[in-house]
Amino acid sequence: MNYRSIAFVSGTLLLVTGGALALPVVCSLWYGEDDLFALVVSMLVSIAIGLPLRLRFRADKNLGTREAFLIAVFGWVAISAVSTLPFLIHGSIGSFTDAFFEMMSGYTTTGATILTDIEVLPRGLLLWRSETHLLGGMGFLTLAILFLPHGVGGLRIFRAESSPGQTITRERFTARNRDAIWYLWIIYLALNLAQVLLLMLGGMSLFDGLCHAFGTVSTSGYSPYNASVGHFQSAYVDWVVILFMFLGGTTFMLFFFMVRREWGVVWKNTELRWYLSLTAAFCLLVSLILWLRKTYEPLDALRYGTFQVVSLLTTTGFTTADYELWPQAAQMLLFMVCFIGACAGSTTSGIKIIHYVLIWKFGVAAIKKIFFQPLAVLSVRVNGRRVDELTIYLAVFYFIVNIFLVLLGGLVLTIVDDIDYLSAMSAVISALMNIGPGFGAVGPSENFAFFSDLSKWFLSWNMLVGRLEMFSALVVFYPSFWRT
């Protein structure tokens, strides 16, 4: 194990964290609130730990796969732990377990919170809470890669955060990985800036615009208000957020192709077509139910139904209404949406649409071969190209393991905290799929504060497993992984 390289990359991560704290420091200075000391001390501590690691060690250009997996897993843990300092020093969150849960939820773009009253926190801390979404949305490790020397295993680290289906969508980026990440980050930040400007045109302050843009494009869900986006009671704000949640759920490389006017690549993208179709279908069904059951008038039904479907489908987790008061049919559709996720190569988590595409096409091909064309050689094609069998098998396995982890996790929470099975399973779905709100005791008007410390650590681990697309977070438990 190349521990010198691991220390070097860890130092880089800490320096990035310290630098990111500068924005909340400026916010605290502007509003003159009492969180300045906590933010400055936290920034200095992060830099004081990271700088010696960066200067003392040198990264090996032959950074291996094992080191990449280890960095991917424990890098997120270390950054989440350091990021708790502003809340602990300020005293707004008194428990390290609670603060770690909040930060892991932020970085993994989950959006689940233990805060019972968000609005009492000073703005500097609230901005830092939302900024973790900005950093984690595109992948905190991809940001760190930009600050590593050329050739230091950046591609391996990038792959350590990927799901099986993502290998299909990032085809033309692997050759020049660092350039690709620069392009992705530029597009990502441009979308954030565009949303901030549109929200400010709708009457939001710069602070509110930044917090909600950070939580939207990253498909994360932290809001500085207890009522989430519903605080503003604005149809304009709702539709702007809907638009950017949807864009955040789109494969970011397609934006790159759009900028280059390679529209042929965009139009033939199989996952994008499924994404558009599934989103439209669920939005129309939920909106129709809300209208027919007289929950809302037609336009409001379309607005609220579309918002909640897109929010849960993209694993964002913003809310504008308490959907647990909606008809059971609408709730069932929202529950189904939680198992989908948006596109691979986006800021979303969840099982991802590309895996459903592969499983569906594989199932159709299998049925044709068994019943209609037993002698035919049938293949699964995505984006006009044949998909190899290993990728299909990994997609099926990925789906099965996700369902297994939901059931196992629900059992663990019912045993540890003795809560009802719906709330337990919903909490695991929320954490594993990085959604945020769920159903039952973790519904849109509730929070995760009531869980025991053991359950919070368990859910935090599920957040990381979901954000790292499972395999990277689980492989470190294999004994053979640690053998030299």
C-alpha positions as CSV (number, residue, x, y, z in Angstrom):
1,M,0.0,0.0,0.0
2,N,1.4,3.4,-1.1
3,Y,0.7,5.4,2.1
4,R,2.9,8.3,1.0
5,S,0.6,9.0,-2.0
6,I,-2.5,8.5,0.2
7,A,-1.1,11.1,2.6
8,F,-0.3,13.5,-0.2
9,V,-3.9,13.3,-1.7
10,S,-5.4,13.5,1.8
11,G,-3.4,16.7,2.3
12,T,-4.8,18.1,-0.9
13,L,-8.3,17.3,0.2
14,L,-7.8,19.1,3.4
15,L,-6.4,22.2,1.7
16,V,-9.4,22.3,-0.7
17,T,-11.7,22.1,2.4
18,G,-9.8,25.0,4.1
19,G,-10.0,27.1,0.9
20,A,-13.7,26.4,0.5
21,L,-14.3,27.8,4.0
22,A,-13.3,31.2,2.8
23,L,-16.8,31.8,1.3
24,P,-18.6,31.3,4.6
25,V,-16.1,33.5,6.3
26,V,-16.9,36.3,3.9
27,C,-20.6,35.7,4.5
28,S,-20.1,35.9,8.2
29,L,-18.2,39.1,7.9
30,W,-20.9,40.6,5.7
31,Y,-23.7,39.7,8.1
32,G,-21.7,40.3,11.3
33,E,-22.9,37.2,13.1
34,D,-21.3,35.2,15.8
35,D,-19.9,32.3,13.7
36,L,-16.8,34.1,12.4
37,F,-14.4,32.7,15.0
38,A,-15.6,29.1,14.5
39,L,-15.2,29.4,10.7
40,V,-11.8,31.0,10.8
41,V,-10.4,28.5,13.3
42,S,-11.8,25.6,11.3
43,M,-10.2,27.0,8.1
44,L,-6.8,27.4,9.8
45,V,-7.0,23.9,11.3
46,S,-7.8,22.3,8.0
47,I,-4.9,24.1,6.3
48,A,-2.5,23.4,9.2
49,I,-3.2,19.7,8.8
50,G,-3.3,19.6,5.0
51,L,-0.3,21.8,4.1
52,P,2.4,19.6,5.9
53,L,0.9,16.5,4.3
54,R,1.1,18.1,0.9
55,L,4.6,19.4,1.3
56,R,6.1,16.5,3.3
57,F,5.0,13.7,1.0
58,R,5.1,13.2,-2.8
59,A,2.6,11.3,-4.8
60,D,3.7,8.3,-6.8
61,K,2.8,8.5,-10.4
62,N,1.9,4.9,-10.3
63,L,-0.9,5.3,-7.8
64,G,-2.7,2.0,-7.9
65,T,-6.2,0.9,-7.8
66,R,-6.2,-0.1,-4.1
67,E,-4.9,3.3,-3.2
68,A,-7.6,5.0,-5.3
69,F,-10.3,3.0,-3.5
70,L,-8.9,3.8,-0.1
71,I,-8.7,7.5,-1.0
72,A,-12.2,7.4,-2.3
73,V,-13.6,5.9,0.9
74,F,-11.6,7.4,3.7
75,G,-11.1,10.7,1.9
76,W,-14.8,11.4,2.2
77,V,-14.8,10.3,5.8
78,A,-11.9,12.5,6.7
79,I,-13.3,15.6,5.0
80,S,-16.7,15.1,6.6
81,A,-15.0,14.8,10.0
82,V,-12.9,18.0,9.5
83,S,-16.0,19.8,8.2
84,T,-17.8,19.3,11.5
85,L,-15.5,21.8,13.2
86,P,-17.4,25.0,12.5
87,F,-20.6,23.6,14.0
88,L,-18.8,22.0,17.0
89,I,-16.7,25.1,17.8
90,H,-19.8,27.4,17.4
91,G,-21.9,25.0,19.5
92,S,-24.9,25.0,17.1
93,I,-24.5,21.2,16.9
94,G,-23.2,19.8,20.2
95,S,-22.6,16.2,19.2
96,F,-19.8,15.0,16.9
97,T,-22.1,12.2,15.7
98,D,-24.8,14.7,14.8
99,A,-22.3,17.0,13.1
100,F,-20.7,14.2,11.2
101,F,-24.1,13.0,10.0
102,E,-25.0,16.5,8.8
103,M,-21.7,16.9,6.9
104,M,-21.7,13.4,5.4
105,S,-25.3,14.1,4.3
106,G,-24.1,17.4,2.8
107,Y,-21.1,16.0,0.9
108,T,-22.9,12.9,-0.3
109,T,-25.7,15.2,-1.6
110,T,-28.2,13.3,0.6
111,G,-29.8,16.3,2.3
112,A,-31.1,14.5,5.4
113,T,-30.7,16.6,8.5
114,I,-30.7,16.2,12.3
115,L,-31.5,19.9,12.7
116,T,-34.9,20.5,14.3
117,D,-34.8,24.3,13.6
118,I,-32.5,25.2,10.7
119,E,-33.3,28.9,10.7
120,V,-31.7,29.6,14.1
121,L,-28.2,29.0,12.7
122,P,-26.1,32.0,11.6
123,R,-25.8,32.5,7.9
124,G,-22.1,31.7,7.6
125,L,-22.8,28.2,9.0
126,L,-25.8,27.8,6.8
127,L,-23.8,28.7,3.7
128,W,-21.1,26.2,4.7
129,R,-23.7,23.6,5.1
130,S,-25.0,24.3,1.6
131,E,-21.5,24.6,0.2
132,T,-20.8,21.0,1.0
133,H,-23.4,20.2,-1.6
134,L,-21.5,22.3,-4.2
135,L,-18.3,20.4,-3.4
136,G,-19.8,17.0,-3.2
137,G,-22.2,17.3,-6.2
138,M,-19.6,16.8,-8.9
139,G,-17.6,14.6,-6.6
140,F,-15.2,16.1,-4.0
141,L,-12.4,13.8,-5.3
142,T,-12.8,15.0,-8.8
143,L,-12.1,18.5,-7.5
144,A,-9.0,17.3,-5.7
145,I,-7.8,15.7,-8.9
146,L,-7.4,19.1,-10.5
147,F,-4.8,20.0,-7.8
148,L,-2.8,16.8,-8.2
149,P,0.3,16.5,-10.4
150,H,-0.2,15.1,-13.8
151,G,-0.2,11.3,-14.0
152,V,-1.0,10.7,-10.3
153,G,-3.8,8.2,-10.7
154,G,-6.5,10.7,-11.4
155,L,-8.3,8.4,-13.7
156,R,-8.3,5.6,-11.1
157,I,-9.7,7.9,-8.4
158,F,-12.3,9.1,-10.9
159,R,-13.3,5.5,-11.6
160,A,-13.5,4.7,-7.9
161,E,-16.6,7.0,-7.7
162,S,-18.3,5.4,-10.7
163,S,-21.1,2.9,-11.1
164,P,-21.1,0.1,-13.7
165,G,-23.4,1.9,-16.1
166,Q,-21.3,5.1,-16.0
167,T,-18.7,3.4,-18.1
168,I,-21.1,3.6,-21.0
169,T,-21.7,7.4,-20.6
170,R,-18.2,8.7,-20.2
171,E,-16.7,7.1,-23.3
172,R,-14.8,10.0,-24.8
173,F,-13.5,11.5,-21.6
174,T,-11.1,8.9,-20.3
175,A,-8.3,9.7,-22.7
176,R,-7.7,13.2,-21.2
177,N,-9.1,12.9,-17.8
178,R,-7.9,16.2,-16.2
179,D,-9.2,18.2,-19.2
180,A,-12.5,16.4,-18.9
181,I,-12.9,17.3,-15.3
182,W,-12.1,20.9,-16.0
183,Y,-14.9,21.0,-18.6
184,L,-17.3,19.3,-16.2
185,W,-16.6,21.7,-13.4
186,I,-16.9,24.7,-15.6
187,I,-20.3,23.5,-16.8
188,Y,-21.3,22.7,-13.3
189,L,-20.4,26.1,-11.9
190,A,-22.0,27.8,-14.9
191,L,-25.3,26.1,-14.1
192,N,-25.0,27.2,-10.5
193,L,-24.4,30.8,-11.5
194,A,-27.3,30.7,-14.0
195,Q,-29.7,29.5,-11.3
196,V,-28.5,32.1,-8.8
197,L,-29.2,34.9,-11.3
198,L,-32.7,33.5,-12.1
199,L,-33.6,33.1,-8.5
200,M,-32.5,36.6,-7.7
201,L,-34.6,37.8,-10.6
202,G,-37.5,36.2,-8.7
203,G,-36.8,38.2,-5.6
204,M,-34.4,36.0,-3.7
205,S,-31.4,37.5,-1.9
206,L,-27.9,36.5,-3.0
207,F,-27.5,34.4,0.1
208,D,-30.7,32.5,-0.5
209,G,-29.9,32.2,-4.2
210,L,-26.5,30.6,-3.5
211,C,-27.8,28.2,-0.9
212,H,-30.6,26.9,-3.1
213,A,-28.5,26.8,-6.2
214,F,-25.9,24.8,-4.4
215,G,-28.6,22.4,-3.3
216,T,-30.3,22.2,-6.7
217,V,-27.7,21.6,-9.4
218,S,-25.9,19.2,-7.1
219,T,-29.3,17.5,-6.6
220,S,-28.8,17.6,-2.8
221,G,-31.6,19.4,-1.0
222,Y,-30.3,21.5,1.9
223,S,-32.2,24.7,2.3
224,P,-31.7,27.4,5.0
225,Y,-35.4,27.3,5.8
226,N,-37.4,24.8,7.7
227,A,-40.1,24.7,5.0
228,S,-37.4,24.1,2.3
229,V,-38.3,25.7,-1.1
230,G,-41.9,25.9,0.1
231,H,-40.8,28.8,2.3
232,F,-41.1,31.2,-0.7
233,Q,-44.6,30.2,-1.8
234,S,-43.6,31.2,-5.3
235,A,-44.5,29.4,-8.5
236,Y,-41.7,31.1,-10.3
237,V,-39.1,29.8,-7.8
238,D,-40.6,26.3,-7.9
239,W,-40.3,26.1,-11.7
240,V,-36.8,27.5,-11.7
241,V,-35.8,24.9,-9.2
242,I,-37.6,22.1,-11.2
243,L,-35.6,23.1,-14.3
244,F,-32.2,23.0,-12.6
245,M,-33.0,19.8,-10.6
246,F,-33.8,18.2,-14.0
247,L,-30.6,19.5,-15.5
248,G,-28.6,18.3,-12.5
249,G,-29.9,14.9,-13.2
250,T,-28.7,14.9,-16.8
251,T,-25.4,13.3,-17.8
252,F,-23.0,16.2,-17.7
253,M,-21.0,15.1,-20.6
254,L,-24.1,15.8,-22.8
255,F,-23.8,19.5,-21.9
256,F,-20.2,19.3,-23.1
257,F,-21.4,17.9,-26.4
258,M,-24.1,20.6,-26.6
259,V,-21.5,23.3,-26.2
260,R,-19.5,21.7,-29.0
261,R,-22.8,21.4,-31.1
262,E,-22.5,17.7,-31.4
263,W,-26.2,17.2,-31.3
264,G,-26.1,13.8,-32.9
265,V,-24.4,12.4,-29.8
266,V,-27.1,14.0,-27.6
267,W,-30.1,12.8,-29.6
268,K,-29.0,9.2,-29.8
269,N,-28.3,9.0,-26.0
270,T,-30.6,6.2,-24.9
271,E,-30.5,7.1,-21.2
272,L,-31.6,10.7,-21.9
273,R,-34.6,9.5,-23.8
274,W,-35.6,7.2,-21.0
275,Y,-35.0,10.1,-18.5
276,L,-37.3,12.4,-20.4
277,S,-40.0,9.7,-20.8
278,L,-40.0,8.5,-17.2
279,T,-40.0,12.1,-15.8
280,A,-42.9,13.1,-18.0
281,A,-44.9,10.0,-17.2
282,F,-44.5,10.2,-13.4
283,C,-45.1,14.0,-13.3
284,L,-48.3,13.6,-15.4
285,L,-49.6,10.7,-13.3
286,V,-49.0,12.3,-9.9
287,S,-50.4,15.7,-11.1
288,L,-53.4,14.0,-12.5
289,I,-54.1,12.1,-9.2
290,L,-53.7,15.4,-7.3
291,W,-56.2,17.1,-9.6
292,L,-58.8,14.2,-9.8
293,R,-58.7,13.7,-6.0
294,K,-59.3,17.5,-5.6
295,T,-56.1,18.0,-3.6
296,Y,-55.2,21.0,-5.8
297,E,-56.5,23.0,-8.8
298,P,-55.2,21.8,-12.2
299,L,-52.2,24.3,-12.4
300,D,-51.2,23.8,-8.8
301,A,-51.5,20.1,-9.2
302,L,-49.1,20.2,-12.1
303,R,-46.7,22.5,-10.2
304,Y,-46.6,20.6,-6.9
305,G,-46.7,17.2,-8.5
306,T,-44.0,17.9,-11.0
307,F,-41.8,19.5,-8.3
308,Q,-42.0,16.5,-6.0
309,V,-41.5,13.9,-8.7
310,V,-38.4,15.7,-10.1
311,S,-37.1,16.3,-6.6
312,L,-37.2,12.6,-5.6
313,L,-36.3,11.2,-9.0
314,T,-33.1,13.3,-9.1
315,T,-32.5,12.5,-5.4
316,T,-32.6,16.2,-4.6
317,G,-35.0,16.1,-1.7
318,F,-36.4,19.6,-1.8
319,T,-40.0,19.9,-0.8
320,T,-42.8,22.5,-1.4
321,A,-45.6,20.5,0.4
322,D,-46.1,17.7,2.8
323,Y,-46.7,14.9,0.3
324,E,-47.6,12.5,3.1
325,L,-51.0,14.3,3.1
326,W,-51.5,13.5,-0.5
327,P,-53.7,10.6,-1.8
328,Q,-52.1,7.2,-1.3
329,A,-51.8,6.6,-5.1
330,A,-49.7,9.7,-5.4
331,Q,-47.5,8.7,-2.5
332,M,-47.0,5.2,-4.0
333,L,-45.8,6.7,-7.2
334,L,-43.4,9.0,-5.3
335,F,-42.2,5.9,-3.4
336,M,-41.5,4.1,-6.7
337,V,-39.6,7.1,-7.9
338,C,-37.2,6.9,-5.0
339,F,-35.8,3.6,-6.4
340,I,-35.0,5.1,-9.8
341,G,-32.5,8.0,-9.7
342,A,-31.6,10.0,-12.7
343,C,-28.7,9.6,-15.2
344,A,-25.2,8.2,-14.7
345,G,-22.6,10.8,-15.0
346,S,-24.8,13.4,-13.4
347,T,-24.8,14.8,-9.8
348,T,-27.5,12.3,-8.7
349,S,-27.3,9.1,-6.8
350,G,-29.7,6.2,-6.7
351,I,-29.8,3.1,-8.9
352,K,-29.7,5.2,-12.1
353,I,-31.8,5.0,-15.2
354,I,-29.0,3.4,-17.3
355,H,-29.1,0.3,-15.1
356,Y,-32.8,-0.1,-15.7
357,V,-32.2,0.4,-19.4
358,L,-29.7,-2.4,-19.4
359,I,-31.8,-4.7,-17.3
360,W,-34.9,-4.1,-19.4
361,K,-33.1,-4.6,-22.7
362,F,-31.4,-7.7,-21.3
363,G,-34.8,-9.1,-20.2
364,V,-36.4,-8.5,-23.6
365,A,-33.5,-10.1,-25.4
366,A,-33.6,-13.1,-23.0
367,I,-37.4,-13.6,-23.6
368,K,-36.9,-13.4,-27.4
369,K,-34.2,-16.0,-27.3
370,I,-36.0,-18.4,-25.0
371,F,-39.5,-18.3,-26.7
372,F,-39.1,-16.9,-30.2
373,Q,-35.6,-17.0,-31.6
374,P,-33.6,-19.8,-29.8
375,L,-30.9,-19.9,-32.4
376,A,-30.4,-16.2,-32.7
377,V,-27.5,-14.3,-31.3
378,L,-29.1,-11.2,-29.6
379,S,-27.2,-8.3,-28.1
380,V,-28.1,-5.4,-25.9
381,R,-27.4,-2.0,-27.6
382,V,-27.2,1.4,-25.9
383,N,-26.4,4.6,-27.7
384,G,-26.3,2.6,-30.9
385,R,-23.5,0.3,-29.7
386,R,-23.4,-3.2,-28.3
387,V,-22.9,-3.5,-24.6
388,D,-20.6,-6.2,-23.3
389,E,-22.0,-8.9,-21.1
390,L,-19.9,-8.0,-18.1
391,T,-21.4,-4.5,-17.9
392,I,-24.9,-6.0,-18.1
393,Y,-24.1,-8.6,-15.3
394,L,-22.7,-5.8,-13.2
395,A,-25.9,-3.7,-13.7
396,V,-28.1,-6.6,-12.6
397,F,-25.9,-7.3,-9.6
398,Y,-25.8,-3.6,-8.7
399,F,-29.6,-3.5,-8.7
400,I,-29.9,-6.7,-6.6
401,V,-27.4,-5.5,-4.0
402,N,-29.2,-2.2,-3.7
403,I,-32.5,-3.9,-2.9
404,F,-30.7,-6.3,-0.5
405,L,-29.1,-3.4,1.3
406,V,-32.4,-1.6,1.7
407,L,-34.0,-4.7,3.3
408,L,-31.0,-5.5,5.5
409,G,-30.7,-1.8,6.5
410,G,-34.4,-1.6,7.4
411,L,-34.0,-4.7,9.6
412,V,-31.0,-3.1,11.4
413,L,-32.9,0.1,12.2
414,T,-35.9,-1.7,13.4
415,I,-33.7,-3.8,15.8
416,V,-31.5,-0.9,17.0
417,D,-34.2,1.8,17.4
418,D,-37.4,-0.2,17.4
419,I,-39.2,1.9,14.8
420,D,-41.8,0.8,12.3
421,Y,-40.6,-1.0,9.3
422,L,-41.8,1.7,6.8
423,S,-39.9,4.5,8.5
424,A,-36.8,2.2,8.9
425,M,-36.8,1.2,5.2
426,S,-37.6,4.7,4.1
427,A,-34.6,6.0,6.2
428,V,-32.3,3.5,4.5
429,I,-33.6,4.4,1.1
430,S,-33.1,8.1,1.9
431,A,-29.5,7.5,2.9
432,L,-28.5,4.8,0.4
433,M,-30.1,6.6,-2.6
434,N,-29.0,10.0,-1.2
435,I,-32.5,11.4,-1.3
436,G,-33.0,13.2,2.0
437,P,-36.7,13.1,3.0
438,G,-38.6,9.9,3.0
439,F,-41.9,8.6,4.5
440,G,-43.2,7.9,7.9
441,A,-41.0,9.2,10.8
442,V,-38.5,10.6,8.2
443,G,-41.2,12.3,6.1
444,P,-40.9,15.8,4.5
445,S,-42.0,17.6,7.7
446,E,-39.7,15.5,10.0
447,N,-35.9,15.0,10.5
448,F,-33.4,12.4,11.6
449,A,-32.7,13.8,15.0
450,F,-34.6,11.0,16.9
451,F,-32.3,8.2,15.7
452,S,-29.8,6.8,18.2
453,D,-26.1,7.5,17.6
454,L,-25.5,4.0,16.4
455,S,-28.3,4.4,13.8
456,K,-26.9,7.7,12.7
457,W,-23.4,6.2,12.1
458,F,-25.1,3.3,10.2
459,L,-27.1,5.8,8.0
460,S,-23.9,7.9,7.5
461,W,-22.2,4.8,6.1
462,N,-25.1,4.1,3.9
463,M,-24.9,7.6,2.5
464,L,-21.2,7.0,1.6
465,V,-22.0,3.6,0.1
466,G,-24.7,5.2,-2.1
467,R,-22.5,8.2,-3.1
468,L,-19.6,6.0,-4.1
469,E,-21.9,3.7,-6.1
470,M,-21.5,0.9,-3.6
471,F,-18.6,-1.1,-4.9
472,S,-15.8,1.2,-3.8
473,A,-17.2,1.5,-0.2
474,L,-17.7,-2.2,0.1
475,V,-14.5,-3.6,-1.4
476,V,-12.4,-2.3,1.5
477,F,-14.0,-5.0,3.7
478,Y,-12.5,-7.8,1.6
479,P,-9.4,-9.2,3.5
480,S,-7.6,-9.6,0.2
481,F,-7.8,-5.9,-0.4
482,W,-5.3,-5.3,2.4
483,R,-2.8,-8.0,1.3
484,T,0.4,-6.7,-0.3
